[in-house]
Every structure is written in C-alpha cells, then in structure tokens.
Amino acid sequence: MKKSEFVALVAEQTGLSKKDTEKTVDTAFAMLGDVLARGDKLQVSGFGTFEPKARAARTVRDPRTGQPLEVAAALIPTFKPSKILKEKVDAK
C-alpha cells in the first residue's frame, strides 16, 4: 500500500479531508522520527514499540574486493509489535 492509499483509507474512516489527513500522517511520522532521534522510545498500546537500538562498530568485507571495511557504530530504529498486533496479522 502506498502512502496516498493509506491517507485515503484513514480519511474515509475518520471523515476528515484527504489534505488534513495527509498533514496529520506526515506530522505523526515526523514526530516519530524526532522521538527516535532523541534516543527515546515510543510505546503505542495495542500496536507496538518503536525504539532506537545501538549497533556496534564492526569490520565487514567488501564482496567485490575482499578488502576489510570498518562500519561505524550507529543508532538504528527498531519496531517490536504488540501481542494484539501479532494476533491480528496472523488471523488474516
């Protein structure tokens, strides 16, 4: 599903205009990014938890040349679905 299809679906369910719905969806995802960038986690009851996780620095090999490359440590966004969401997806 594309973002525009998702926005149309939410607009239909809420009765809001597509323009207002798109602004709300964009703002929600932007704020989610800001929360994770600060190093905080976001728990949405019945949906799941978004959380930044630390990935350690490591050495990898370039598959073309076989030369070792250093990959810097980084924070990566992760998502852990709630039990309710897992059951809902599995039931389909």
Distance bins in CASP14 RR format, pairs under 12 A and 6 or more apart:
PFRMAT RR
TARGET T0000
AUTHOR 0000-0000-0000
RMODE 2
METHOD distances of the structure
MODEL  1
1 7 0 0 0 0 0 1 0 0 0 0 0
1 8 0 0 0 0 1 0 0 0 0 0 0
1 9 1 0 0 1 0 0 0 0 0 0 0
1 10 0 0 0 0 0 1 0 0 0 0 0
2 8 0 0 0 0 1 0 0 0 0 0 0
2 9 0 0 0 0 0 1 0 0 0 0 0
3 9 0 0 0 0 0 1 0 0 0 0 0
3 10 0 0 0 0 0 1 0 0 0 0 0
3 18 0 0 0 0 0 1 0 0 0 0 0
3 21 0 0 0 0 0 1 0 0 0 0 0
3 22 0 0 0 0 1 0 0 0 0 0 0
3 25 1 0 0 1 0 0 0 0 0 0 0
3 26 0 0 0 0 1 0 0 0 0 0 0
3 28 0 0 0 0 0 1 0 0 0 0 0
3 29 0 0 0 0 1 0 0 0 0 0 0
4 10 0 0 0 0 0 1 0 0 0 0 0
4 11 0 0 0 0 0 1 0 0 0 0 0
4 18 0 0 0 0 1 0 0 0 0 0 0
4 19 0 0 0 0 0 1 0 0 0 0 0
4 21 0 0 0 0 0 1 0 0 0 0 0
4 22 0 0 0 0 1 0 0 0 0 0 0
4 25 0 0 0 0 0 1 0 0 0 0 0
4 26 0 0 0 0 0 1 0 0 0 0 0
5 11 0 0 0 0 0 1 0 0 0 0 0
5 12 0 0 0 0 0 1 0 0 0 0 0
5 18 0 0 0 0 0 1 0 0 0 0 0
5 21 0 0 0 0 0 1 0 0 0 0 0
5 22 0 0 0 0 0 1 0 0 0 0 0
5 25 0 0 0 0 0 1 0 0 0 0 0
6 12 0 0 0 0 0 1 0 0 0 0 0
6 13 0 0 0 0 0 1 0 0 0 0 0
6 18 0 0 0 0 0 1 0 0 0 0 0
6 21 0 0 0 0 1 0 0 0 0 0 0
6 22 0 0 0 0 1 0 0 0 0 0 0
6 24 0 0 0 0 0 1 0 0 0 0 0
6 25 1 0 0 1 0 0 0 0 0 0 0
6 26 0 0 0 0 0 1 0 0 0 0 0
6 28 0 0 0 0 0 1 0 0 0 0 0
6 29 0 0 0 0 0 1 0 0 0 0 0
7 13 0 0 0 0 0 1 0 0 0 0 0
7 14 0 0 0 0 0 1 0 0 0 0 0
7 16 0 0 0 0 1 0 0 0 0 0 0
7 17 0 0 0 0 0 1 0 0 0 0 0
7 18 1 0 1 0 0 0 0 0 0 0 0
7 19 0 0 0 0 1 0 0 0 0 0 0
7 20 0 0 0 0 1 0 0 0 0 0 0
7 21 1 0 1 0 0 0 0 0 0 0 0
7 22 1 0 1 0 0 0 0 0 0 0 0
7 23 0 0 0 0 1 0 0 0 0 0 0
7 24 0 0 0 0 1 0 0 0 0 0 0
7 25 1 0 1 0 0 0 0 0 0 0 0
7 26 0 0 0 0 1 0 0 0 0 0 0
7 28 0 0 0 0 0 1 0 0 0 0 0
7 29 0 0 0 0 0 1 0 0 0 0 0
8 14 0 0 0 0 0 1 0 0 0 0 0
8 15 0 0 0 0 0 1 0 0 0 0 0
8 16 0 0 0 0 0 1 0 0 0 0 0
8 17 0 0 0 0 0 1 0 0 0 0 0
8 18 1 0 0 1 0 0 0 0 0 0 0
8 19 0 0 0 0 0 1 0 0 0 0 0
8 21 0 0 0 0 1 0 0 0 0 0 0
8 22 0 0 0 0 1 0 0 0 0 0 0
8 25 0 0 0 0 0 1 0 0 0 0 0
9 15 0 0 0 0 0 1 0 0 0 0 0
9 16 0 0 0 0 0 1 0 0 0 0 0
9 18 0 0 0 0 0 1 0 0 0 0 0
9 21 0 0 0 0 1 0 0 0 0 0 0
9 22 0 0 0 0 0 1 0 0 0 0 0
9 25 0 0 0 0 0 1 0 0 0 0 0
10 16 1 0 0 1 0 0 0 0 0 0 0
10 17 0 0 0 0 0 1 0 0 0 0 0
10 18 0 0 0 0 1 0 0 0 0 0 0
10 20 0 0 0 0 0 1 0 0 0 0 0
10 21 1 0 1 0 0 0 0 0 0 0 0
10 22 0 0 0 0 1 0 0 0 0 0 0
10 23 0 0 0 0 0 1 0 0 0 0 0
10 24 1 0 0 1 0 0 0 0 0 0 0
10 25 1 0 0 1 0 0 0 0 0 0 0
10 26 0 0 0 0 0 1 0 0 0 0 0
10 28 0 0 0 0 0 1 0 0 0 0 0
11 17 1 0 0 1 0 0 0 0 0 0 0
11 18 1 0 1 0 0 0 0 0 0 0 0
11 19 0 0 0 0 1 0 0 0 0 0 0
11 20 1 0 0 1 0 0 0 0 0 0 0
11 21 1 0 1 0 0 0 0 0 0 0 0
11 22 0 0 0 0 1 0 0 0 0 0 0
11 23 0 0 0 0 0 1 0 0 0 0 0
11 24 0 0 0 0 1 0 0 0 0 0 0
11 25 0 0 0 0 1 0 0 0 0 0 0
12 18 0 0 0 0 1 0 0 0 0 0 0
12 21 0 0 0 0 1 0 0 0 0 0 0
13 21 0 0 0 0 1 0 0 0 0 0 0
14 20 0 0 0 0 1 0 0 0 0 0 0
14 21 1 0 0 1 0 0 0 0 0 0 0
14 24 0 0 0 0 1 0 0 0 0 0 0
14 25 0 0 0 0 0 1 0 0 0 0 0
15 21 0 0 0 0 1 0 0 0 0 0 0
15 24 0 0 0 0 0 1 0 0 0 0 0
16 22 0 0 0 0 1 0 0 0 0 0 0
16 23 0 0 0 0 1 0 0 0 0 0 0
16 24 1 0 0 1 0 0 0 0 0 0 0
16 25 0 0 0 0 0 1 0 0 0 0 0
17 23 0 0 0 0 1 0 0 0 0 0 0
17 24 0 0 0 0 0 1 0 0 0 0 0
18 24 0 0 0 0 0 1 0 0 0 0 0
18 25 0 0 0 0 0 1 0 0 0 0 0
19 25 0 0 0 0 0 1 0 0 0 0 0
19 26 0 0 0 0 0 1 0 0 0 0 0
20 26 0 0 0 0 0 1 0 0 0 0 0
20 27 0 0 0 0 0 1 0 0 0 0 0
21 27 0 0 0 0 0 1 0 0 0 0 0
21 28 0 0 0 0 0 1 0 0 0 0 0
22 28 0 0 0 0 0 1 0 0 0 0 0
22 29 0 0 0 0 0 1 0 0 0 0 0
23 29 0 0 0 0 0 1 0 0 0 0 0
23 30 0 0 0 0 0 1 0 0 0 0 0
24 30 0 0 0 0 0 1 0 0 0 0 0
24 31 0 0 0 0 0 1 0 0 0 0 0
25 31 0 0 0 0 0 1 0 0 0 0 0
25 32 0 0 0 0 0 1 0 0 0 0 0
26 32 0 0 0 0 0 1 0 0 0 0 0
26 33 0 0 0 0 0 1 0 0 0 0 0
27 33 0 0 0 0 0 1 0 0 0 0 0
27 34 0 0 0 0 0 1 0 0 0 0 0
28 34 0 0 0 0 0 1 0 0 0 0 0
28 35 0 0 0 0 0 1 0 0 0 0 0
28 42 0 0 0 0 0 1 0 0 0 0 0
28 44 0 0 0 0 0 1 0 0 0 0 0
28 50 0 0 0 0 0 1 0 0 0 0 0
29 35 0 0 0 0 0 1 0 0 0 0 0
29 36 0 0 0 0 0 1 0 0 0 0 0
29 42 0 0 0 0 0 1 0 0 0 0 0
29 50 0 0 0 0 0 1 0 0 0 0 0
29 77 0 0 0 0 0 1 0 0 0 0 0
30 36 0 0 0 0 0 1 0 0 0 0 0
30 37 0 0 0 0 0 1 0 0 0 0 0
31 37 0 0 0 0 0 1 0 0 0 0 0
31 38 0 0 0 0 0 1 0 0 0 0 0
31 40 0 0 0 0 0 1 0 0 0 0 0
31 42 0 0 0 0 1 0 0 0 0 0 0
31 50 0 0 0 0 0 1 0 0 0 0 0
32 38 0 0 0 0 0 1 0 0 0 0 0
32 39 0 0 0 0 0 1 0 0 0 0 0
32 40 0 0 0 0 0 1 0 0 0 0 0
32 41 0 0 0 0 0 1 0 0 0 0 0
32 42 1 0 0 1 0 0 0 0 0 0 0
32 43 0 0 0 0 0 1 0 0 0 0 0
32 44 0 0 0 0 1 0 0 0 0 0 0
32 47 0 0 0 0 0 1 0 0 0 0 0
32 48 0 0 0 0 0 1 0 0 0 0 0
32 49 0 0 0 0 0 1 0 0 0 0 0
32 50 1 0 0 1 0 0 0 0 0 0 0
32 51 0 0 0 0 0 1 0 0 0 0 0
32 52 0 0 0 0 0 1 0 0 0 0 0
32 77 0 0 0 0 1 0 0 0 0 0 0
32 79 0 0 0 0 0 1 0 0 0 0 0
33 39 0 0 0 0 1 0 0 0 0 0 0
33 40 0 0 0 0 1 0 0 0 0 0 0
33 41 0 0 0 0 0 1 0 0 0 0 0
33 42 0 0 0 0 1 0 0 0 0 0 0
33 50 0 0 0 0 1 0 0 0 0 0 0
33 51 0 0 0 0 0 1 0 0 0 0 0
33 52 0 0 0 0 1 0 0 0 0 0 0
33 75 0 0 0 0 0 1 0 0 0 0 0
33 77 1 0 0 1 0 0 0 0 0 0 0
34 40 0 0 0 0 1 0 0 0 0 0 0
34 42 0 0 0 0 0 1 0 0 0 0 0
34 50 0 0 0 0 0 1 0 0 0 0 0
34 52 0 0 0 0 0 1 0 0 0 0 0
34 77 0 0 0 0 0 1 0 0 0 0 0
35 41 1 0 0 1 0 0 0 0 0 0 0
35 42 1 0 1 0 0 0 0 0 0 0 0
35 43 0 0 0 0 0 1 0 0 0 0 0
35 44 0 0 0 0 0 1 0 0 0 0 0
35 49 0 0 0 0 0 1 0 0 0 0 0
35 50 1 0 0 1 0 0 0 0 0 0 0
35 51 0 0 0 0 1 0 0 0 0 0 0
35 52 0 0 0 0 1 0 0 0 0 0 0
35 77 0 0 0 0 1 0 0 0 0 0 0
36 42 1 0 0 1 0 0 0 0 0 0 0
36 49 0 0 0 0 0 1 0 0 0 0 0
36 50 1 0 0 1 0 0 0 0 0 0 0
36 51 1 0 0 1 0 0 0 0 0 0 0
36 52 1 0 1 0 0 0 0 0 0 0 0
36 53 0 0 0 0 1 0 0 0 0 0 0
36 75 1 0 0 1 0 0 0 0 0 0 0
36 76 0 0 0 0 1 0 0 0 0 0 0
36 77 1 0 1 0 0 0 0 0 0 0 0
36 78 0 0 0 0 1 0 0 0 0 0 0
36 79 0 0 0 0 0 1 0 0 0 0 0
37 50 0 0 0 0 0 1 0 0 0 0 0
37 52 1 0 0 1 0 0 0 0 0 0 0
37 75 0 0 0 0 1 0 0 0 0 0 0
37 76 0 0 0 0 0 1 0 0 0 0 0
37 77 0 0 0 0 1 0 0 0 0 0 0
38 51 0 0 0 0 0 1 0 0 0 0 0
38 52 0 0 0 0 1 0 0 0 0 0 0
38 75 0 0 0 0 0 1 0 0 0 0 0
39 50 0 0 0 0 0 1 0 0 0 0 0
39 51 0 0 0 0 1 0 0 0 0 0 0
39 52 1 0 1 0 0 0 0 0 0 0 0
39 53 0 0 0 0 1 0 0 0 0 0 0
39 54 0 0 0 0 1 0 0 0 0 0 0
39 75 1 0 0 1 0 0 0 0 0 0 0
39 76 0 0 0 0 0 1 0 0 0 0 0
39 77 0 0 0 0 1 0 0 0 0 0 0
39 78 0 0 0 0 0 1 0 0 0 0 0
40 49 0 0 0 0 0 1 0 0 0 0 0
40 50 0 0 0 0 1 0 0 0 0 0 0
40 51 0 0 0 0 1 0 0 0 0 0 0
40 52 1 0 0 1 0 0 0 0 0 0 0
40 75 0 0 0 0 0 1 0 0 0 0 0
40 77 0 0 0 0 0 1 0 0 0 0 0
41 48 0 0 0 0 0 1 0 0 0 0 0
41 49 1 0 1 0 0 0 0 0 0 0 0
41 50 1 0 0 1 0 0 0 0 0 0 0
41 51 1 1 0 0 0 0 0 0 0 0 0
41 52 1 0 0 1 0 0 0 0 0 0 0
41 53 0 0 0 0 1 0 0 0 0 0 0
41 75 0 0 0 0 0 1 0 0 0 0 0
41 77 0 0 0 0 0 1 0 0 0 0 0
41 78 0 0 0 0 1 0 0 0 0 0 0
41 79 0 0 0 0 0 1 0 0 0 0 0
41 80 0 0 0 0 1 0 0 0 0 0 0
42 48 0 0 0 0 1 0 0 0 0 0 0
42 49 1 0 0 1 0 0 0 0 0 0 0
42 50 1 0 1 0 0 0 0 0 0 0 0
42 51 1 0 0 1 0 0 0 0 0 0 0
42 52 0 0 0 0 0 1 0 0 0 0 0
42 77 0 0 0 0 0 1 0 0 0 0 0
42 78 0 0 0 0 0 1 0 0 0 0 0
42 79 0 0 0 0 1 0 0 0 0 0 0
42 80 0 0 0 0 0 1 0 0 0 0 0
43 49 1 0 1 0 0 0 0 0 0 0 0
43 50 0 0 0 0 1 0 0 0 0 0 0
43 51 0 0 0 0 1 0 0 0 0 0 0
43 79 0 0 0 0 0 1 0 0 0 0 0
43 80 0 0 0 0 1 0 0 0 0 0 0
43 81 0 0 0 0 0 1 0 0 0 0 0
43 82 0 0 0 0 1 0 0 0 0 0 0
44 50 1 0 0 1 0 0 0 0 0 0 0
44 51 0 0 0 0 0 1 0 0 0 0 0
44 79 0 0 0 0 0 1 0 0 0 0 0
44 80 0 0 0 0 0 1 0 0 0 0 0
44 81 0 0 0 0 0 1 0 0 0 0 0
44 82 1 0 0 1 0 0 0 0 0 0 0
44 84 0 0 0 0 0 1 0 0 0 0 0
44 85 0 0 0 0 1 0 0 0 0 0 0
45 82 1 0 0 1 0 0 0 0 0 0 0
45 83 0 0 0 0 0 1 0 0 0 0 0
45 84 0 0 0 0 1 0 0 0 0 0 0
45 85 0 0 0 0 0 1 0 0 0 0 0
46 80 0 0 0 0 0 1 0 0 0 0 0
46 81 0 0 0 0 1 0 0 0 0 0 0
46 82 1 0 1 0 0 0 0 0 0 0 0
46 83 0 0 0 0 1 0 0 0 0 0 0
46 84 1 0 1 0 0 0 0 0 0 0 0
46 85 1 0 0 1 0 0 0 0 0 0 0
46 86 0 0 0 0 0 1 0 0 0 0 0
46 87 0 0 0 0 0 1 0 0 0 0 0
46 88 0 0 0 0 1 0 0 0 0 0 0
47 79 0 0 0 0 1 0 0 0 0 0 0
47 80 0 0 0 0 0 1 0 0 0 0 0
47 81 1 0 0 1 0 0 0 0 0 0 0
47 82 1 0 1 0 0 0 0 0 0 0 0
47 83 0 0 0 0 0 1 0 0 0 0 0
47 84 1 0 0 1 0 0 0 0 0 0 0
47 85 1 0 1 0 0 0 0 0 0 0 0
47 86 0 0 0 0 0 1 0 0 0 0 0
47 88 0 0 0 0 1 0 0 0 0 0 0
47 89 0 0 0 0 0 1 0 0 0 0 0
48 78 0 0 0 0 0 1 0 0 0 0 0
48 79 1 0 0 1 0 0 0 0 0 0 0
48 80 1 0 0 1 0 0 0 0 0 0 0
48 81 1 0 1 0 0 0 0 0 0 0 0
48 82 1 0 1 0 0 0 0 0 0 0 0
48 83 0 0 0 0 1 0 0 0 0 0 0
48 84 0 0 0 0 1 0 0 0 0 0 0
48 85 1 0 0 1 0 0 0 0 0 0 0
48 86 0 0 0 0 1 0 0 0 0 0 0
48 88 0 0 0 0 0 1 0 0 0 0 0
48 89 0 0 0 0 0 1 0 0 0 0 0
49 77 0 0 0 0 0 1 0 0 0 0 0
49 78 0 0 0 0 1 0 0 0 0 0 0
49 79 1 0 0 1 0 0 0 0 0 0 0
49 80 1 0 1 0 0 0 0 0 0 0 0
49 81 0 0 0 0 1 0 0 0 0 0 0
49 82 1 0 0 1 0 0 0 0 0 0 0
49 83 0 0 0 0 0 1 0 0 0 0 0
49 85 0 0 0 0 0 1 0 0 0 0 0
50 76 0 0 0 0 0 1 0 0 0 0 0
50 77 1 0 0 1 0 0 0 0 0 0 0
50 78 1 0 0 1 0 0 0 0 0 0 0
50 79 1 0 1 0 0 0 0 0 0 0 0
50 80 0 0 0 0 1 0 0 0 0 0 0
50 81 0 0 0 0 0 1 0 0 0 0 0
50 82 0 0 0 0 0 1 0 0 0 0 0
51 75 0 0 0 0 1 0 0 0 0 0 0
51 76 0 0 0 0 1 0 0 0 0 0 0
51 77 1 0 0 1 0 0 0 0 0 0 0
51 78 1 0 1 0 0 0 0 0 0 0 0
51 79 1 0 0 1 0 0 0 0 0 0 0
51 80 1 0 0 1 0 0 0 0 0 0 0
52 74 0 0 0 0 1 0 0 0 0 0 0
52 75 1 0 1 0 0 0 0 0 0 0 0
52 76 1 0 0 1 0 0 0 0 0 0 0
52 77 1 0 1 0 0 0 0 0 0 0 0
52 78 1 0 0 1 0 0 0 0 0 0 0
52 79 0 0 0 0 0 1 0 0 0 0 0
53 73 0 0 0 0 0 1 0 0 0 0 0
53 74 0 0 0 0 1 0 0 0 0 0 0
53 75 1 0 0 1 0 0 0 0 0 0 0
53 76 1 0 1 0 0 0 0 0 0 0 0
53 77 1 0 0 1 0 0 0 0 0 0 0
53 78 1 0 1 0 0 0 0 0 0 0 0
53 79 0 0 0 0 0 1 0 0 0 0 0
53 80 0 0 0 0 0 1 0 0 0 0 0
54 72 0 0 0 0 0 1 0 0 0 0 0
54 73 1 0 0 1 0 0 0 0 0 0 0
54 74 1 0 0 1 0 0 0 0 0 0 0
54 75 1 0 1 0 0 0 0 0 0 0 0
54 76 0 0 0 0 1 0 0 0 0 0 0
54 77 0 0 0 0 0 1 0 0 0 0 0
54 78 0 0 0 0 0 1 0 0 0 0 0
55 71 0 0 0 0 1 0 0 0 0 0 0
55 72 0 0 0 0 1 0 0 0 0 0 0
55 73 1 0 0 1 0 0 0 0 0 0 0
55 74 1 0 1 0 0 0 0 0 0 0 0
55 75 1 0 0 1 0 0 0 0 0 0 0
55 76 1 0 1 0 0 0 0 0 0 0 0
55 77 0 0 0 0 0 1 0 0 0 0 0
55 78 0 0 0 0 1 0 0 0 0 0 0
56 70 0 0 0 0 0 1 0 0 0 0 0
56 71 0 0 0 0 1 0 0 0 0 0 0
56 72 0 0 0 0 1 0 0 0 0 0 0
56 73 1 0 1 0 0 0 0 0 0 0 0
56 74 0 0 0 0 1 0 0 0 0 0 0
56 75 0 0 0 0 0 1 0 0 0 0 0
56 76 0 0 0 0 0 1 0 0 0 0 0
57 69 0 0 0 0 0 1 0 0 0 0 0
57 70 1 0 0 1 0 0 0 0 0 0 0
57 71 1 0 0 1 0 0 0 0 0 0 0
57 72 1 0 1 0 0 0 0 0 0 0 0
57 73 1 0 1 0 0 0 0 0 0 0 0
57 74 0 0 0 0 1 0 0 0 0 0 0
58 68 0 0 0 0 0 1 0 0 0 0 0
58 69 0 0 0 0 1 0 0 0 0 0 0
58 70 1 0 0 1 0 0 0 0 0 0 0
58 71 1 0 1 0 0 0 0 0 0 0 0
58 72 0 0 0 0 1 0 0 0 0 0 0
58 73 0 0 0 0 1 0 0 0 0 0 0
58 74 0 0 0 0 0 1 0 0 0 0 0
59 66 0 0 0 0 0 1 0 0 0 0 0
59 67 0 0 0 0 0 1 0 0 0 0 0
59 68 1 0 1 0 0 0 0 0 0 0 0
59 69 1 0 0 1 0 0 0 0 0 0 0
59 70 1 0 1 0 0 0 0 0 0 0 0
59 71 1 0 0 1 0 0 0 0 0 0 0
59 72 0 0 0 0 0 1 0 0 0 0 0
60 66 0 0 0 0 1 0 0 0 0 0 0
60 67 0 0 0 0 1 0 0 0 0 0 0
60 68 1 0 0 1 0 0 0 0 0 0 0
60 69 1 0 1 0 0 0 0 0 0 0 0
60 70 0 0 0 0 1 0 0 0 0 0 0
60 71 1 0 1 0 0 0 0 0 0 0 0
60 72 0 0 0 0 0 1 0 0 0 0 0
61 67 1 0 0 1 0 0 0 0 0 0 0
61 68 1 0 1 0 0 0 0 0 0 0 0
61 69 1 0 0 1 0 0 0 0 0 0 0
61 70 0 0 0 0 0 1 0 0 0 0 0
61 71 0 0 0 0 0 1 0 0 0 0 0
62 68 1 0 0 1 0 0 0 0 0 0 0
62 69 1 0 1 0 0 0 0 0 0 0 0
62 70 0 0 0 0 0 1 0 0 0 0 0
62 71 0 0 0 0 0 1 0 0 0 0 0
63 69 0 0 0 0 0 1 0 0 0 0 0
79 85 0 0 0 0 1 0 0 0 0 0 0
79 86 0 0 0 0 0 1 0 0 0 0 0
80 86 0 0 0 0 1 0 0 0 0 0 0
81 87 0 0 0 0 1 0 0 0 0 0 0
81 88 0 0 0 0 1 0 0 0 0 0 0
81 89 1 0 0 1 0 0 0 0 0 0 0
81 90 0 0 0 0 0 1 0 0 0 0 0
82 88 0 0 0 0 1 0 0 0 0 0 0
82 89 0 0 0 0 0 1 0 0 0 0 0
83 89 0 0 0 0 0 1 0 0 0 0 0
83 90 0 0 0 0 0 1 0 0 0 0 0
84 90 0 0 0 0 0 1 0 0 0 0 0
84 91 0 0 0 0 0 1 0 0 0 0 0
85 91 0 0 0 0 0 1 0 0 0 0 0
85 92 0 0 0 0 0 1 0 0 0 0 0
86 92 0 0 0 0 0 1 0 0 0 0 0
END
